[in-house]
Each structure stands twice: as C-alpha cells, then as structure tokens.
Amino acid sequence: MITSSAPAKIILFGEHAVVYGRPALAVPVGGLRTTATVTENPAGKIWIEAPQIGLATELSALRGDHPLAAVIQGVLSALGVSVPPPFTLRVESTIPVASGLGSGAAASVAVIRALAAYLGHSLSVEQVNQLAFEIEKLHHGTPSGIDNTVIAYERPVYFVKGRPIEILEVGHPFTLVIGNTGIAAPTKQSVADVRRLWLSDQRYWESVFDEIGQLVVVARRILESGQPQLLGELMNHNHALLQKMTVSSPELDRLVEAARAAGAWGAKLSGGGRGGNMIALVPPHLAEAVAGSLKEAGAVSIFLTVLGTSDSGEGDVVQNARNMS
Ligand code: PMV
C-alpha cells in the first residue's frame, strides 16, 4: 500500500496579474490535505474511489478528461507504462472543493506521487510539479502554475510564471482567517473575463497589473520582516484592484467588509474570485470576533491559520488550519 498527500493553498497577493507575468505570493495550508492511497486490486481491475465527490468506478468507465483519469493517464505516459498492473486508487480530502483552496491541484499532486511510487518510480518535486501543471492546463486553460507549484513544493513561494521558484521566508507569525462564500466559481471563467478586459485596453490593464506587481514586492518584504498592519493595508489595496478587474462579487465584498469591520488589519479575495474564499489578516486576539462576523455575513466555512509557525519547527511553513465554522 502506498499513501501520499498534498496540502491546500491560499494565494496571499497577486492572483490574476500573475497570469500576465507579475509576481504573486502563495502559501500551503498543511492542515487541510488530500490523500491518495494506491493498493493492489485482487479482482484485477483499475478501480477509483473518491468518496467526497461520490465516485466509485472502474477507470475505463471514466471519460478521458475527468481530472482523475487525466492525472492517471499523465503519470502512466510520463513513466512509459502502457499496460499498468491492476490497482485501487482511493482519494480522500479535507479541502473544500471548488473554493480556491487548490483541491484540484492537491489531488493531482497526491495521486502523481502515490501512483508513481506504486509503479516503482520516485519522481523529483519538479517532475511532480510539471506533471501537475499539465493537468492544471487541461482544466484551467492558461494557468500561471502557481497552484501546482506551492502545493508540490509545500513551501511559501514568491512565484513568477516560467521562472524557478523562490521560497518565501516568513519572518513573523501572521494570523489569517479564511472565509468561504460557498459559491463554486470556475477560475477558468474569471481568467477568461480578465483576458477580455485586457484585450479591450491593454495599456490600462498592464498598468493595473504593474501596480499589483509592485504591491507584491512590498508585501514580500513585509512578510519577511513583520509589520502586519502594513500588510493588511496592502491586502485592502490588492482587493480594490481585483474589484476593478471585476473578479470580486457581492458575497466576497460582504465578507471582506465584515472582516474589516470586526477589526481585521486587511482583507481580500483569494484565488480566481467571483466566489470561493477570502482571507483576512487579523490581530490574534480578534480572530474569534472576525470569524463570528464572517459567519454572520454568510461564510459557509471558516478556517484559522497562522503563517510563520509550524509543528515541525520550520519557521515558514503553514501547517495548522483550525476549523472555526
Ligand atoms: O482559483 P485559484 O485559487 O485556483 O487561483 C487561481 C489564480 C489565478 O491567478 C486567478 C489563475 C492562475 O492560474 O494563476
């Protein structure tokens, strides 16, 4: 039996502009995970189970573009395995699906690692990352690659599309509350809409992306050195620019406003937008109050996570995620 797992992620700054070559900051949330387990199948089948999405079927019954079928085929062809041995793949997750927490990329990374190991191969982190990126492209059109990168490396990253990753060293604990609107919004759609805007006035939108890029560079410095109030202001600024890009929504704005009103230093949507999650940077003693205010404003799930601390002692890995719903 082979088991492998991968974390959720949140984008702290720079979503959408990252598709246009600007930097973005993202962190893994190790307390929320997807686990893939591969075991022998005595009945001689390739059997797939994913209880969270109600899936229990033979691989041959899945369409080729189903995310799990695509990732299995991707691994088999990358490893040059044309006749795979029978196996059962079980995928389980504590990451809410379709909410901007990277559940899809986490499933890809966990399955790639577990299946490759079952087939006797050990892939480097970068090989896992590249394979997961191929799957992201199938489902998201023109992804920047930030999701698969932060999840495969499981490290906070300063990410620029097409460049080797830079690990972000978080030098101070930052308390974040993550609020989920409960609205599943396809990232592909919001990315396509931003593309339409950009095509309509490239000069203007390039200047907006530049503004986001500059803000990300400052945010990185603050994450490395401390000063949460300043970071909160940058979050508010980034959210305003995302609103301009039409990727916020009344529900996201309501949660962002509720968090600020309850004392958050700053708040913004996180990920593709239109639905999914927002994040609020909070003084630790106000975390409960912010969570309560988010709940009242309609959040369907709420997690607390502290950046810059971990059980393992690695100072810059987010390992914890407390459910505050
Ligand atoms: O919706 P998410 O959390 O998968 O985030 C996507 C981030 C975007 O910048 C909107 C798209 C991308 O590929 O980088």
Residues whose N, C-alpha, C, O or C-beta is under 5 A from the ligand:
A	BS01	PMV	E15 H16 V18 V19 G100 L101 T142 P143 S144 G145 I146 D147 T187 S270 G271 G272
